[in-house]
């Protein structure tokens, strides 16, 4: 499945050429195109580095070897390139590079990645309650990375996302699937739990919520850093 963007290749090339020709600033040209200034800045720097081909629509995600990831991360560590510099140089989204850097600093192994492109469209397979619970806990402990969890467990992306949201909103019991049809009278309801079980469930929900909030805060901080880095280059 192709990855079609909001703006065509022709629109992006014209915007870059207009800027080079001095027909306007990032602000004025981005306004005429209908995009934000930071997007135009990103297009321009990629265009200067790679030419028009950088805007061609790709049919699948790119694959990156473990060696290449380490190569890019070490260039960042050496201090000669910023994450944004490397993003432009190798035509890789800056969030991907920052993810590699973050994993490296936290001692998480960088692995080969060859996208199969099927975690969004693959057929759902049967899973056990235990397996769903393990997948959700992995997602929460790995920066809410639904895509990687889907790849890792050969599960449809939408299923991983749905299970995680169910767990965060209603607790682990929500991942227990009953048989189709009327609910069994033997199903455990929250109001039937003991006080100790309710407390344990509430604590687990609170821990999951705190992990999610911490992750969202970190994403917000990275977004602000990214915006400041872009603005300093303009």
N, C-alpha and C positions, 0 to 999 in steps of 0.2 A: 504494500500500500504506500502510495507516494505521500510525501510530507509537504503539502502545499501551504505556503505562507499567506498572510493577508495582503502583502504587497508583491507585485510581479517583479521579475528580474529587470524588465525594462524600466519600471518606475524607480527602482533602486539605483540602476546605472545612471539614469538621467539626473537624479538628485545629486549623486556624487560628482558627475561632470559639471553640473551647475555650480556646485561649491568650488570646484577646482578653477572654474572659469571666472570666479569672483562675482557670480550673479546673485549672491546672497550669503547670509550667515547660516550657521546650523539652525538657529532659531527661526529665521524667516523661511528657509527652504522647508524645514520640517513642518512648519505651519501650513505651507501651501500643499504639501504632500498629504498631511493629515496624520503624521506620526509624531512621536515625542522626540525632543532634541537628542536624547541619549541614544535612541535607535539610529538616527541619522549619523551620529558620530561613530557608532559601531560599524555601520555600513561603509562609511568612508575609509576607516582604517583597514578594514578587511579588503576593500576594493584596491587600495594602494598596495597592499601586500600580495594579493592573489589575482587581481584582475576580475573581469566579468564572470569568470567561471565559478567564483565563490557564491554567486546568487542562483546557481542552477539548482533545480529541485531534485532532491535525492529520493530514491525509492525505498531506502532502508537506513537504519541507523548505522553509523560507522563502527568498525571493530577495532579494538585497541589491545595490543599484547601487553603482558606484564612488564616486559623490558621497556617498551615505549613509555608506559606510564611512569616508571621509575626514572627514565631519561628526562621526562618533562619535569617531574617533581624536583630532581636534583638541580636542574637549571634554575628553578625557583629558589631553592635553598642556597645556591651559590650567590644569590643576591644580585645577579646581573639582569634578571627579568622579573617583572611583576606578573601576577596571575593574568592581568589583562593583556600584557605584552605577549605572553605565551598563547593566550586565547586567539589573538590576532595572527600571530606567527604560524600557528598550526591549524587555524580554522576550527577550533574546538570551543564550545560554549564555556564561558568563564566559570559557571557553576560546576561543571564537570571537573575542571582542573582543580578547583578549590576542594571538591570532594576527595580527589586523589591525595591532595596535600594533607587534608584533615585526617584521612585514613592512615597515611604514612606517619604523621606525628603521634597518632594514637596507637601505633603498633599493629594496625589492622593490615593484613596481607593484601597487596594489590594483585588481582588475578587477571588472567586473560579474559577478554570479553568478546564473544562473537554473537551478536544479536540475531535471534532467529525470527524476530518480528511477529511472533505468534502469541505472545502472552496477552494481547488485547483481544484476539479473535479466536483462540483455541477453544475447543469444546471443554466444558467443565467435567472434571472427573470426581468420583466419589471420594470423600475424605472422612476420617474419623474425628470425633470431638477432640481427642488428644492431639491429633495432627493440626487441626484448625487452631487450637490453643497455642501450640508451639510456634506456628507461623506468625500469629498475631504478636506474641511476646518477642519474637525475633524482629518484627517490624518496629515495635516500640523501642527496642534496645539498639536499633541501627538507624536512628534518625528518620523514622517513618518512611523508609525506602521501600515503597510498595512494589516498584518495578523490579528491583533486585530480588525481593522475596518471591515474586511471581516467576522470575527466571530460575531461581534456586530450587524451587519446589515444583516447577512445571504446572503452575496453577494460573488460571485466568486472572489478569490484573484486577478486573472488577470484583472478583470474589475476595481477593486479599483485602482490597479497600473496604468492601462491605463488612467483612468479618471484623476488621480493626475498629471501624466506627461502632459496630454493635457492641464490641467488648468495652470500648471507652464509655459509651453511653449507658449500657445496661449491665455490664459485668460479664464474667466468664460463662455464666449459666445461659446467656443468650446464644452461645455458640453450640448449644446442644439442640440438635435437630430431632424433632419427633417424626413419627410416620405421618404421611399425608392423610388428611381427614381430620375429624374431631380430635382435640388434644386428649391424651390419656389422663385418666383421673389420678394416675400415679405420678404425673409430672410434679416436680417440686416447685412450689411457688415461693416467692420471696417472703410473703407474709407467714409462711409455714416454717421458716428457718428459726433456729434458736437464736437467742441474743448474741451468743458467741459467734455463730455462723454469719449473722448479719454484720457484726463488727468487722469480722475478717473480710467479708465481701466489700464493705465500705472502704476499708483500708487499701484493699487491692485496687479499687476504682480510683481512689485518691492518688495512689502512686502512679497509676497509668496517666491520670490527668496531669499530674505535675511533670511527668516526662514529656507529655505532649506540649504543655505550655513552655517548658524550657527549650524544647526544640523550635517552637514557633518564634520565641524570643531570639534564638541564635540565628534563625533564618532572616529575621528582621534586621539584626545587626549586620549580617553579611550583605544584605541588600543595600543598606545605608553606606557601607564601606565601598561597595561596588559603584554606587552612584557618585560618591565623592571622587573616586579614582577616575571615573569617566570625565567628570566635570573638570578635574585638574589637567586633563589632556587636551581640553578644547581651547 
